[in-house]
């Protein structure tokens, strides 16, 4: 017997420097085994991200009346250890997990 999600889970995110440029993607498609964690990396970003974890509005197996929004996060800017180095590049990484109870959460956000 294998556990898998019967409803896809999406994320929608935007950064403070371009709040109108929201991006939505399916992070855990239907049939994904859980528990599972996925990472997303963004080059040369320090944070300042709005993140929404949700079901698609047209999810086929979602019971009527259930909200589509699962969690919403506002991630503030992080600080680089060596900010004085002008040539330094950074990578902002978020980890989103779908746990054993099929609850999707932001597990971490780090530089």
Secondary structure as the mmCIF struct_conf table of DSSP 4:
data_model
#
loop_
_struct_conf.conf_type_id
_struct_conf.id
_struct_conf.beg_label_comp_id
_struct_conf.beg_label_asym_id
_struct_conf.beg_label_seq_id
_struct_conf.end_label_comp_id
_struct_conf.end_label_asym_id
_struct_conf.end_label_seq_id
STRN STRN1 UNK A 4 UNK A 4
BEND BEND1 UNK A 6 UNK A 7
STRN STRN2 UNK A 9 UNK A 15
TURN_TY1_P TURN_TY1_P1 UNK A 16 UNK A 17
STRN STRN3 UNK A 18 UNK A 28
TURN_TY1_P TURN_TY1_P2 UNK A 30 UNK A 31
STRN STRN4 UNK A 33 UNK A 33
BEND BEND2 UNK A 34 UNK A 35
STRN STRN5 UNK A 36 UNK A 43
TURN_TY1_P TURN_TY1_P3 UNK A 44 UNK A 44
STRN STRN6 UNK A 49 UNK A 55
TURN_TY1_P TURN_TY1_P4 UNK A 57 UNK A 58
TURN_TY1_P TURN_TY1_P5 UNK A 60 UNK A 61
HELX_LH_PP_P HELX_LH_PP_P1 UNK A 62 UNK A 63
TURN_TY1_P TURN_TY1_P6 UNK A 64 UNK A 65
BEND BEND3 UNK A 68 UNK A 68
STRN STRN7 UNK A 69 UNK A 75
HELX_LH_PP_P HELX_LH_PP_P2 UNK A 76 UNK A 78
TURN_TY1_P TURN_TY1_P7 UNK A 81 UNK A 84
TURN_TY1_P TURN_TY1_P8 UNK A 86 UNK A 87
STRN STRN8 UNK A 91 UNK A 98
TURN_TY1_P TURN_TY1_P9 UNK A 100 UNK A 101
BEND BEND4 UNK A 102 UNK A 102
STRN STRN9 UNK A 104 UNK A 110
#
